[in-house]
Amino acid sequence: MEQLFKIRNEKSWRTLLLTETTLQLVNTDYKTIEDFKEKYEEKGFLKKRLEVSILDITRISHSKKNGLAVTITYNDNNKDTDLLLNFTSEADRDAFIATVSKPRNLTAGEGRQSRGKAILPSLVGLGITIFFTWIVYEDAWVLEQGGSIDTSGRRSLYKMAFKWLAEQLGTTGSLVAGGAISLLCLYFIYKNLQSPPEEVVYAV
């Protein structure tokens, strides 16, 4: 029986069709199985597709708390590859896992995430915070020197948003705000290094 799932991976997968033998993923929203099948093979400049055989899946895991993000480990040319899927509800997550784990006889167990996996979201957040803080600080410095910020061209909305933040925070405020968020990220990194979150693991 085929099942269609909405996936909410930012800037990535949006719809998943689960068949008896494969997972088919695309970075476009489809509302029905018929619509998915009709347009799945259509080409587009920004369109991405991925197909994974269920028999190649060796492991499924998700956090024990707030576990809508599911990590699929599958064999890709004799190499283990991880695929992250963010489901929209626990019901969808459970239905997906129940269907995929059956052909491979995957059984559930509990453990803790690896330290690398546990701190990855906070590391990404720290990197993004430092990058945005630097942009806002540079804009604030230019404005404080009496200069102007060019907000035209591509990504003009982002440029206007950064300019507005720079005007509101100034150089000192941007460093303080960025520093506070960075400290929060560092706290979560330290916390997860000391005690990685528990996760549910489905494996052979």
N, C-alpha and C positions, 0 to 999 in steps of 0.2 A: 504493500500500500504506500503510495507516494504522499509525502507531507511537505508543506511549504512553511518556512519559518522566516520571520523578520529578524535581521541581524543588525546590530547597531555598533559596528566597528567604525570609529571616526575616520573619515576619508578612505574607507576601504570597503569591506563587504557589507551589503545591504539586504540581500535575499539569499536564502539557502533552500534548495530543493533536495529532499532526501528520498532516494529511490531504494529499491531492494538491494542494489549493489554499489551505489555511489553517493557521494555528496557533491552537489553542483552549486557553486557559489558565483555570484555576480555582484558588481558594485552599483547596481541599479535596483530601484524599488519596483517589485511586481506584486500585484494583489491576488492573482489567481495562478494555479498550476498551469492552466491553459495559456495564459499570457506569458508566463515564464518560458514554457516550452517553445512557443511561437517565436519569441524574440531572443532567446538565449544565445543562438549562434550568430545573431546580427553583429556586424562589426561596427566599431565606433572609435574615434580617436582616443577617448578617455575611458573606454569600456574595458573592464578587466574580468576575466573568467578563471575559475579553477575547478578542477574535477579530481576528487580523491576516491579511490576504491575503499569500500568499507573493510575489505579483507586486508588492507594495508595498515589499518589502524591498530596500534599496539597498546595505547594508553589514553585514558580520558581523565581529566582532573578538574576540580573546581574548589574554590574556597568554601570552607564549612559555613562561614557567615557571609551573607550577601553574595552568594556564589552564582551570579548570573553570567560571569565571565568563565567560559569553559575552554580549557586547553586540550587540543587534540594532538597526539603524537602519532605520526604515520611514517611508513617506510617509503622514501623517495629515492630511487636509484641506489639502494643499499645504504641510505643515510637517514637517520632519524630527523624528522622535520616537525617543528611545533606550529600549530595553527590556532590562533586565538579567535573565539567566537563569542560575542556579547549578545546574549539572548534578552528578550524584552520581558520575560516572566519566568518564574520557577516552573510553571506547568509546561511551557515550551521546552525548557532545559531538560526536565525529567523525561518528557516524551521523546526527545531527541536521543538522550543517553540510553534509554530503555531499548530503542530500536537499533541503535548502532552497536551496543555492547552484546546483543544476543548472538549474531552470527560468529563473533569472535570469542564467545564464552568469557567475556570480561567480568570479573567479580569485584565487588566493592570492598574497599578497605579504607583506613584512615592513616594519615601521616602528617608531616609538616612540609611546607614548601621549602625548596632549596633557598639558601640565603640570597643567591643572585636573583632568583625570581621574586623573592619577597621584597627586595629593596628596589627593583627595577622601576616601578611606577614613581617612587619618590625621587629616584635619580633623574628620571625624565622630567619630573616637575621642577627639580632643582635647576636643571639645564635650561628649561624654558624660562624660569624666573630670572636667571642671570642674564639671559639674552634680552628679554623684554625690559629688564631694569636698565641695561646698558643703552637700549634704544631711547627709552624715556629720558634717561639722564642726559644723553647727547642732545636731544631736542630741547630739554630744559636749559642746558648750558647755552645753546645758541640763542634762545629767546632772552635769557638774562643778559647776554652780550649785545642785545638790541637787534639781532638778526631775525630772519623770517624762515619759516619752514614751508617747503614746497609740498603741497598735498595733492598735486595733480598727477595724471597718468595712471598707470596700473596700480592696483591696491590702494586707491585714493581713500577709501573708507578706513582702512587700517592706519594710513598716515594721519588722517584727521583724528582718529581715536588716540593715537600716540601723542599728537600735538595737544589735544585736550588734556590728557593726563599730565603732560609736561607743564602746561599752564597751571593746573590745579596743585601739583605737588612741588614743582621747582626741583632744583638739583638735590637739596637736602632731603626733601620729602620723598623723592624717588628712591634715594639710597636707603632711607629708613623703611619705606614700605617693602622694597625688594629684600632688604636684610631680614625683616620680620618673617616674610614668606620663606626665605631661604633657611632660616633657623627652624621653622616648622617642618620643612622637608628633611632637614638634618636630624631632627628629633625622631621622625618616623623611620628614617634610615637606621638610626641607632636602636630604636625599639624593635624593629623587625630583624635586625642582626642578632639581638639578644634572644628574641623569642619569635621565630618565623610563624606566621599564621597556620592554623590547622587546615588541612584540605582533605576532600574525599577523592580517592583514587580508584579508578576502574582499570584493572590490568589482568593479563593472563595469569 
